[in-house]
């Protein structure tokens, strides 16, 4: 438990950020999963339609610092390659 006023505030801020980051990561995972399941089931058009939303979500997560920019770039590259392949 925090013992100082500033430490209490820091704990509140960290909790807020943790919850926000969790939501962003969860959304990214869901959108990526939509693309992957469309590829698996052979629905090329559905995969191509779902791809821009997933790419946008990954880019925004990287911009916000929720995930590393190289991780986002790698995931985007692999998704695009899978959809085009």
N, C-alpha and C positions, 0 to 999 in steps of 0.2 A: 504494500500500500504506500502511496506517496505521502511524504511527511511535510512537504512545503507547498505553498499555494501555487507556485510555478510548476511544480511536479504534478499537482492535481490537474492543472490546465493541460499540461502536456499529455497526460493520460487520456483526458477527454478528447483531445485532438487526434491522438493515435487511434482511439477506438472508432471515431467518425471516419477517419481515412481508411482504416481496415475494412469497415463495412462497405464503404464506397468502392474500394478496390475489389472486394469479393464480388460485388454486383457486376462490375465491369468484366472481370475474368469469366464469370458465369455466363454472361451474355455472349462473350467471344466464343467460348466453348460450344454453346448451343448453335450459333451461326455456322461455325466450322463443321459441326456435326451434321447440320442440314446438308451442306455441300457433300460431305463424305458419304452420307447415306444415299444421296441421289446418284453419286458415282457408282456406289456398290450395286444399286438396283438397276443400273443401266439407263437411268433417265438423264440423258445428256442435256436436254433443254432445261430441265429443272435445276441441274447442277450449275449451268451457265447463268441461270436467273438468280440463284442464291449466292453466287460467287461475289458480286460487287458489295453486297451487304457485309459479308464476312471480311472482305479486304478492308472496307471502311472501318469496321469495328476493330480490327487488328491495328490499323494505323492510328486510330484515335487512342487506343489503349497505350500504344507506344508513345504518342505525343504527351499523354497525361503522366507517363512514367510508371504506369501500372506493370507493364512488361518491358523488357529491354528492346531497344529498336532493332537489334540484330535478330532477336528471337522473332519479332513480328515479321521482319523481312524474310527470314527463312521459312516461316509458316506460310506466308503469302506466296512465295516462290513455289513451294511444294504443292500448294492447293491449285495454283494456276496450271502447273505442269500436269497434275492429276486430271484436271478438267479437260485440258487440251489433248491429253494422251489417250 
